[in-house]
């Protein structure tokens, strides 16, 4: 998870193994991404219906604010299990994350 601007966070995760219950295996159907500030004044939840998608950008967040985030797996059984809750902070207003890639010109 990383802040990419003053109003957005980029989340990535590894897909889980198939979900099991009572000895039966269930295919992962998607994920629920949950993001909320410390006071729960702002909460964002998104349901992703593709099990192949393992990233999400949460937008519309407040600048330089701490958010708790977790991702929950969805299957025919319903929701669960979740990733551990992680905290991160959006960037200050006017700041953006820039990624650099080295290129070999030889």
C-alpha positions as a printed NumPy array, in Angstrom:
array([[  0.   ,   0.   ,   0.   ],
       [  1.34 ,   3.417,  -0.899],
       [  0.076,   6.974,  -1.068],
       [  0.11 ,   8.264,  -4.639],
       [ -1.335,  11.732,  -4.046],
       [ -2.933,  13.873,  -1.353],
       [ -6.288,  12.241,  -2.101],
       [ -5.524,   8.653,  -3.133],
       [ -3.884,   5.415,  -2.003],
       [ -2.765,   2.497,  -4.178],
       [ -3.371,  -0.96 ,  -2.679],
       [ -1.908,  -4.239,  -3.897],
       [ -2.223,  -7.733,  -2.456],
       [ -1.421, -11.345,  -3.242],
       [ -4.34 , -13.586,  -4.173],
       [ -5.198, -16.198,  -1.54 ],
       [ -5.441, -19.919,  -2.108],
       [ -8.939, -21.278,  -2.605],
       [-11.267, -20.76 ,   0.368],
       [-12.177, -23.907,   2.316],
       [-15.039, -24.653,   4.69 ],
       [-15.997, -28.022,   6.142],
       [-13.552, -29.751,   3.812],
       [-15.074, -28.167,   0.68 ],
       [-13.086, -25.805,  -1.555],
       [-14.577, -22.644,  -3.012],
       [-13.182, -20.462,  -5.77 ],
       [-12.296, -16.857,  -4.945],
       [-14.908, -14.646,  -6.668],
       [-13.434, -11.221,  -5.878],
       [-12.548,  -8.856,  -3.061],
       [-13.973,  -6.107,  -0.875],
       [-11.594,  -3.196,  -0.243],
       [-12.315,  -1.17 ,   2.916],
       [-10.682,   2.132,   3.811],
       [-11.601,   4.48 ,   6.673],
       [-10.044,   7.343,   8.608],
       [ -9.342,   7.075,  12.345],
       [-12.591,   8.821,  13.366],
       [-14.699,   6.85 ,  10.846],
       [-15.875,  10.162,   9.36 ],
       [-14.873,   8.944,   5.917],
       [-15.305,   5.332,   4.849],
       [-14.779,   3.926,   1.368],
       [-15.701,   0.366,   0.403],
       [-15.394,  -1.149,  -3.054],
       [-16.461,  -4.581,  -4.258],
       [-14.223,  -6.045,  -6.943],
       [-15.842,  -8.894,  -8.862],
       [-12.762, -10.246, -10.625],
       [-10.431, -12.59 ,  -8.708],
       [ -7.61 , -11.661, -11.116],
       [ -7.583,  -8.017,  -9.967],
       [ -5.094,  -7.658,  -7.112],
       [ -4.787,  -3.864,  -6.93 ],
       [ -7.095,  -0.926,  -6.353],
       [ -6.728,   2.851,  -6.119],
       [ -8.829,   4.462,  -3.401],
       [ -9.567,   8.063,  -4.454],
       [-11.43 ,  11.014,  -2.98 ],
       [ -9.579,  10.92 ,   0.338],
       [ -8.575,  13.858,   2.526],
       [ -5.021,  15.254,   2.295],
       [ -2.413,  14.142,   4.867],
       [ -4.898,  11.916,   6.692],
       [ -4.234,   8.482,   8.224],
       [ -6.402,   5.651,   6.871],
       [ -6.816,   2.046,   7.92 ],
       [ -7.193,  -0.389,   5.056],
       [ -7.936,  -4.08 ,   4.64 ],
       [ -8.975,  -6.375,   1.827],
       [-11.502,  -9.18 ,   2.305],
       [-11.832, -12.157,  -0.023],
       [-15.24 , -13.067,  -1.506],
       [-16.385, -16.564,  -2.475],
       [-19.572, -18.616,  -2.717],
       [-19.399, -18.778,   1.096],
       [-19.603, -14.984,   1.41 ],
       [-16.864, -12.701,   2.767],
       [-13.701, -13.598,   4.654],
       [-10.839, -13.961,   5.46 ],
       [ -9.281, -10.475,   5.469],
       [ -5.772,  -9.146,   5.245],
       [ -4.408,  -7.638,   8.445],
       [ -5.502,  -4.008,   8.873],
       [ -2.759,  -1.643,   7.744],
       [ -2.437,   2.1  ,   8.383],
       [ -1.064,   4.632,   5.926],
       [ -1.364,   8.359,   5.301],
       [ -2.233,  10.269,   2.144],
       [  0.368,  12.793,   0.982],
       [  0.24 ,  16.47 ,   1.86 ],
       [ -1.718,  18.665,  -0.562],
       [  0.299,  19.444,  -3.688],
       [  2.596,  16.4  ,  -3.392],
       [  2.515,  13.413,  -5.746],
       [  4.335,  10.106,  -5.841],
       [  6.615,   9.776,  -8.859],
       [  7.941,   6.426, -10.002],
       [ 11.242,   6.25 , -11.872],
       [ 12.434,   3.43 , -14.105],
       [ 16.055,   2.976, -15.154],
       [ 16.536,   2.416, -18.864],
       [ 19.666,   0.874, -20.36 ],
       [ 20.606,   2.668, -23.607],
       [ 23.408,   0.327, -24.646]])
